[in-house]
Amino acid sequence: MHNNPTQETMRSIIQRIATGPELSKDISLEEASAGMQAILEGQVDEVQAAIFFIALRMKRETDDENKGVLDAILRASHSKTAEVDELVSLADPYDGFNRNLLVAPFIPAVLAAAGLPTVSHGAEAVGPKFGVTHRQVLQAAGLDVDLDVETAAQRLKDPKIGWSYLDQRHFCPALHRLIPLRRKVIKRQVLTTVEVLAKPLSGQHKTHLVTGYVHKPYPAKYAQLARHAGFDGALLIRGTEGGVIPSLRQQGKVFRYLEMGQEAPYEIDPTELDIVQEARAVPLPEQIQQQDSGDDVAPLEELRPAALAAAQAGLGAFRGEPGPAYDSLVYASALILWHCGRHPELASAAREVRGLLDHGRALEHLR
């Protein structure tokens, strides 16, 4: 009796990538794609799937392996071209935030008010961090977080709305079904890196990726993957907790490319946008406790209070209330408007964002 080709392929892959720190071999883009596709289609048992992810991580994924895994995810995703010329695809780390309040979920409505259609995407709770996510904050703000791809696309072309949130469970259910396995794997692996490059919606002429990073190797990795996925432009922000909002109190750096070109670094300074804050990000309220896990991650005891506090902070900023939440939205939104060519420099972009927040136009788009 012969094994099926999928089992033989995965057996061959594991034999090569899981042979220790000195003898493990890299696999090709096509093999990484085939292995990931087999996992998404449920043709590989959980043990082998876990070994695939862990072994790739321990030997360090190559660029081709990252691309192959991403290709399989893109093929498995429901995707659509929205009836808008230009679109921003905004993706914070899917595993969330736990050291500051997350206000980035409100950025798409600000950009929509500026005439730049924007979609954000994520999931309820994903490892290794299992922090507060876009879905949790938007849900706490009373907004619909369960749109299908078609409805999300319709919202983008509506001039009164212009933004959407798409959940992984709706645009790539096969990937979403791996969340329990990722919990068992515990540590960060290739999916944590590549899922932010999911592309459920595109613009008719241009689509920009906006995501964050912390560690120095990632801008080059993300830029290469973004070009591979077909993003016309990319803005990669060194943000707090790896998100899309830079530190409010110190100079920072972003990388960007346009027209599928080479990425280039840019120094940024919040004081040039008249942002002066003692806090790096929106601080957690004192009543929201953290527990020490003995690891890099200090998970919040309860996510719902932090999501509610983030929703309240974001809504306050949309009412023009000054503070770190307001400044966070100004900073990140101004960066994206500048990147997309809506302003020649950050200061004028920041002035537009402040006007949208202060005069209630952003709030109209949010609701």
FENMONOR-V635576 format. One record per backbone hydrogen bond with DSSP energy under -0.5 kcal/mol. CO is the residue of the C=O (numbers start at 0). NH is the residue of the N-H. E is the energy in kcal/mol with one decimal. If there is no record, write none. Layout:
((CO	NH	E) (CO	NH	E))
This chain:
((3	7	-2.0) (4	8	-2.5) (5	9	-2.4) (6	10	-2.4) (7	11	-2.3) (8	12	-2.4) (9	13	-2.7) (10	14	-2.2) (11	15	-1.2) (12	15	-0.6) (12	16	-2.6) (13	17	-1.9) (15	24	-3.1) (18	22	-0.5) (19	23	-1.7) (27	31	-2.6) (28	32	-2.4) (29	33	-2.4) (30	34	-2.9) (31	35	-2.4) (32	36	-2.6) (33	37	-2.3) (34	38	-1.8) (35	39	-2.6) (36	40	-2.1) (37	42	-2.6) (37	43	-0.6) (38	41	-1.5) (44	48	-2.3) (45	49	-2.4) (46	50	-2.3) (47	51	-2.4) (48	52	-1.9) (49	53	-2.8) (50	54	-3.1) (51	55	-1.8) (52	56	-1.9) (53	57	-2.7) (54	58	-1.9) (55	59	-0.9) (61	65	-2.4) (62	66	-2.4) (63	67	-2.5) (64	68	-2.3) (65	69	-2.4) (66	70	-2.8) (67	71	-1.8) (68	72	-1.8) (69	73	-2.8) (70	74	-2.4) (71	75	-1.6) (72	76	-0.8) (73	76	-0.7) (76	78	-0.6) (79	81	-0.7) (79	201	-1.7) (81	83	-1.9) (83	203	-3.4) (84	204	-2.5) (84	205	-2.2) (86	88	-0.5) (86	207	-2.8) (87	89	-0.7) (87	118	-2.8) (88	209	-2.5) (89	120	-1.3) (90	211	-0.6) (92	95	-1.8) (94	130	-3.5) (96	131	-2.9) (100	102	-0.8) (102	105	-2.0) (103	106	-2.1) (105	109	-1.3) (106	110	-2.5) (107	111	-2.4) (108	112	-1.9) (109	113	-1.1) (110	115	-2.8) (111	114	-1.8) (114	116	-0.6) (116	87	-2.1) (117	163	-1.6) (118	89	-3.0) (119	165	-2.5) (121	167	-3.0) (125	129	-2.3) (131	96	-1.6) (132	136	-2.1) (133	137	-2.8) (134	138	-2.4) (135	139	-2.1) (136	140	-1.4) (137	142	-2.5) (138	141	-1.6) (147	151	-2.5) (148	152	-2.2) (149	153	-2.0) (150	154	-2.1) (151	155	-1.5) (152	156	-1.2) (153	157	-0.7) (154	157	-0.7) (154	161	-2.1) (156	158	-0.7) (157	160	-1.8) (157	161	-0.6) (161	117	-1.7) (163	119	-2.3) (165	121	-1.5) (166	169	-1.9) (166	170	-1.7) (167	171	-2.5) (170	77	-3.3) (171	174	-0.7) (171	175	-2.1) (172	176	-1.9) (174	177	-1.7) (175	178	-1.7) (177	181	-2.4) (178	182	-1.9) (179	183	-1.4) (180	184	-2.1) (181	185	-1.4) (184	186	-2.4) (188	191	-1.4) (188	192	-1.0) (189	193	-2.4) (190	194	-2.2) (193	196	-2.0) (194	197	-1.7) (199	79	-2.1) (201	81	-2.7) (205	86	-1.8) (206	231	-1.3) (206	232	-1.4) (207	88	-3.5) (208	234	-2.8) (209	90	-2.6) (210	236	-2.4) (212	238	-1.0) (214	217	-1.6) (216	220	-1.5) (217	221	-3.4) (218	222	-2.7) (219	223	-2.1) (220	224	-2.4) (221	225	-2.9) (222	226	-2.3) (223	227	-2.0) (224	228	-2.2) (225	229	-0.6) (225	230	-2.6) (226	229	-0.9) (231	259	-3.0) (232	208	-2.4) (233	256	-2.0) (234	210	-1.8) (234	236	-0.6) (235	254	-2.5) (236	212	-2.0) (236	238	-1.5) (238	241	-1.9) (239	242	-1.8) (243	245	-0.6) (244	239	-2.3) (247	276	-0.7) (251	267	-2.3) (252	237	-1.9) (253	265	-2.8) (254	235	-3.4) (255	263	-2.1) (256	233	-2.1) (257	260	-2.1) (263	255	-2.0) (265	253	-2.4) (267	251	-2.9) (268	271	-1.5) (269	272	-1.7) (269	274	-2.1) (270	273	-1.6) (273	275	-0.6) (279	247	-2.2) (280	282	-0.6) (281	100	-3.2) (284	287	-1.8) (286	288	-0.9) (288	300	-1.4) (290	292	-0.6) (296	292	-0.5) (296	294	-0.6) (296	298	-0.6) (298	290	-1.5) (301	305	-0.7) (302	306	-2.5) (303	307	-2.7) (304	308	-2.5) (305	309	-2.2) (306	310	-2.3) (307	311	-2.5) (308	312	-2.2) (309	313	-2.7) (310	314	-2.6) (311	315	-2.1) (312	316	-2.0) (313	317	-1.8) (314	318	-0.7) (315	318	-0.9) (315	320	-2.4) (316	319	-1.8) (322	326	-2.5) (323	327	-2.2) (324	328	-2.0) (325	329	-2.2) (326	330	-2.7) (327	331	-2.4) (328	332	-2.0) (329	333	-2.3) (330	334	-2.1) (331	335	-1.9) (332	336	-2.5) (333	337	-2.5) (334	338	-2.6) (335	339	-2.3) (336	341	-2.6) (336	342	-0.7) (337	340	-1.7) (344	348	-1.4) (345	349	-2.7) (346	350	-1.8) (347	351	-1.8) (348	352	-2.2) (349	353	-2.5) (350	354	-1.8) (351	355	-2.1) (352	356	-2.2) (353	357	-3.1) (354	358	-2.0) (355	360	-0.7) (355	361	-2.1) (356	359	-0.9) (359	363	-1.8) (360	364	-1.6) (361	365	-2.1) (362	366	-2.1))
